[in-house]
Amino acid sequence: MIEIDGSQKSGSGTILRLAIALATATKQPLHIYNIRQSRPQPGLMPQHLESVLTAAKLCNAKVKGATLGSRELWFEPGEVLGGDFEAEIGTAGSISMLLIATLPLCILAKSKVRLHVSKGGTDVAHAPTINYMRNVFIPLLKRMGLDVAITVHKYGYYPKGMGEVTMTVEPTLRLQPIRLEEFGQLKSLKGISICTGLEEKKVAERQAKTASAYLAKKGYAVDVQVVNDKSNPLQKGSSIVLWAETTTGAVIGADAIGELKKSSESVGLEVAEKLMAELSAKPTVDVHLADMLIPYIALAYGDSAFLTRAISDHLETNIWLAEKILGVRFSIQKIGQIFKIIKHGN
């Protein structure tokens, strides 16, 4: 049985999500304790609980301790057969985080997986926006041979959520390693600025205009698609994602979300500054994508490598878990002001 102390490293829900995914990949039972120990409200919150229950459905697992507030969990995975699955978060908890938790299981399936997630947040704090997932995360996974698509039916924001998304995944017999060791030359800069129920205030346009103007002053031209969304009459909100593509195949992104008492201009400026921090460092993976890629390159056969501008708590945590559960080996090299993350072949 795999034993994981959830208070280690970041002490966050990341440990729970990834431990379940990697335990399923190895077909080993998991015992995790001190779940989310470092958070103001430790234990399973609604979005974490739904991630556990959805993962259990996907792999026919036996689960003990899956209750709200629980700090200890036993998870015994079975086979991932495939099929259609439903998940309902019921709060503005992040749909993206639920997809991140379950996607590594889906690639192990015997047949196609269709996961429909409702009543959650597509664009909420402390999680990647759904358009970041679709335009930054997924394209890089496709380069590793993963056939996955995300469809948004309704956007959802804090505090009500009410977002709705479907993820479809074809099983992958073997993930391909990825080597992104040079930034190369900038090929394109794109973006999507979206608002739901805020068209009259021109929120999406204002976010896009501010971001574009900031980047223009730095010498970068960006093509931002403006979307005035009407999918969710119950919850207004906004977000913006920008991403850069380079000649070596690197995809580097940044996002920001609208909030009460936060102007559209400040949202646009925030995302542009985030992207500029990445472009100035010339990595091949942005600081958030870096930790999200770890389970996939850990499961892929052979060496993988990428460059990132910072070593986050989540990145350290994910490397620690992959090494502990899968027995793979990573190393980190500092090259000037950036870091090279290497997964050594298995």
C-alpha positions, -999 to +999 in steps of 0.1 A: +000+000+000+012+035-009+014+057+022+013+095+017+014+122+043-007+151+029+010+176+051+043+173+032+056+198+006+027+221-005+003+204+019-025+212-006-052+194-025-027+188-053-012+159-033-046+142-030-055+146-067-021+134-080-016+106-055-050+091-065-041+093-102-006+078-098-018+051-075-044+041-102-016+040-128+004+016-107-028-004-096-017+000-059-040+008-030-034+043-015-036+056+021-034+093+024-036+112+057-033+149+069-052+159+038-048+196+030-031+200+064-016+234+056-049+250+044-071+273+066-099+247+063-081+213+062-096+181+049-119+175+019-138+205+005-167+199-019-145+201-050-119+177-036-146+152-025-161+153-060-127+147-075-122+116-053-157+103-060-153+109-098-119+092-098-135+063-079-162+060-106-137+061-134-115+032-120-142+012-100-123+019-068-131+010-032-130+041-011-131+047+026-131+082+043-146+101+014-167+126+034-166+164+036-139+175+060-122+141+061-084+143+066-078+106+059-086+085+029-082+049+016-084+044-021-081+010-038-083+014-076-097-011-100-096-011-138-104+020-158-129+006-184-142+038-200-177+050-208-198+080-199-195+096-164-212+125-146-197+148-119-215+176-101-194+200-079-224+220-065-203+251-057-180+274-076-152+249-070-129+246-100-140+223-129-104+226-142-090+211-111-114+182-113-103+176-149-067+178-139-074+152-112-092+127-135-074+131-169-044+109-159-069+081-151-088+085-184-057+078-205-055+043-189-091+034-200-100+004-221-123+026-242-132+062-248-141+083-217-167+110-217-168+130-185-196+156-181-190+181-152-218+204-140-225+231-114-189+242-109-166+271-117-148+273-151-130+305-142-122+309-105-093+319-083-064+296-075-070+274-106-064+275-143-093+290-164-110+266-187-097+285-218-061+281-204-068+244-202-081+244-238-054+266-254-023+260-234-024+227-215-043+205-240-022+214-271+010+203-253-006+170-242-016+164-278+020+166-288+026+137-263+000+116-281-030+123-259-063+126-277-084+149-255-110+176-260-128+200-237-161+215-246-176+244-226-214+244-223-217+271-196-191+293-181-192+295-143-177+320-118-176+328-081-198+326-060-225+305-077-205+286-102-231+268-124-206+261-151-208+230-173-181+213-193-175+179-211-141+163-215-137+134-239-105+113-239-094+084-261-072+059-243-035+062-250-014+030-251+019+050-246+025+086-239+054+101-259+081+120-241+086+157-248+118+177-251+114+215-250+149+227-244+150+259-264+126+289-265+133+295-302+116+325-319+082+339-311+057+327-337+024+341-325+007+357-296-030+350-291-057+354-265-094+350-256-111+376-235-146+365-223-174+379-203-207+364-193-237+387-188-215+418-189-217+428-226-232+462-219-202+472-198-179+460-226-159+440-200-144+416-225-134+444-249-118+464-221-098+435-208-085+428-243-077+464-251-057+469-219-037+437-224-030+445-260-019+480-253+005+469-226+021+443-248+023+467-277+044+491-256+067+461-250+070+455-287+045+425-290+014+424-312-013+401-298-045+388-315-072+387-288-106+372-295-134+390-277-163+368-266-195+382-252-210+350-237-246+343-228-243+307-217-250+313-180-278+337-170-274+328-133-238+340-128-219+370-143-182+370-146-151+373-169-117+360-177-088+364-201-061+341-213-031+349-234-006+325-249+026+326-269+037+299-295+073+296-305+092+280-334+103+251-312+068+241-302+067+258-268+033+271-256+035+297-228+004+311-212-011+333-185-046+341-174-066+363-150-102+365-138-126+393-131-137+399-095-160+423-077-144+457-073-117+448-098-118+468-130-117+452-164-085+473-171-068+458-140-077+423-152-062+430-186-031+445-171-026+416-148-026+389-175-003+410-198+022+415-169+021+377-162+028+368-198+055+395-200+073+379-170+073+346-189+084+360-222+113+380-206+127+348-190+123+328-223+112+294-208+095+267-228+068+261-203+051+287-181+053+284-143+018+269-140+020+245-169+053+232-154+037+214-125+007+203-145+030+184-170+048+164-144+024+133-141+024+130-180+061+131-185+065+108-155+042+083-172+057+087-206+084+063-217+119+078-221+136+112-213+116+145-212+129+180-205+116+215-204+126+250-191+107+270-165+114+304-149+106+293-113+103+263-091+069+265-075+056+245-044+033+226-067+061+217-091+083+204-062+053+185-048+044+168-081+080+157-087+082+143-051+050+123-056+059+110-090+093+098-077+077+083-046+048+065-063+062+057-098+098+052-089+109+076-117+138+101-113+138+138-120+166+164-118+166+202-118+194+222-133+197+260-130+208+276-163+212+313-159+179+327-146+158+297-156+155+260-146+157+229-166+135+201-154+146+166-166+127+134-162+152+105-168+141+076-189+125+045-175 
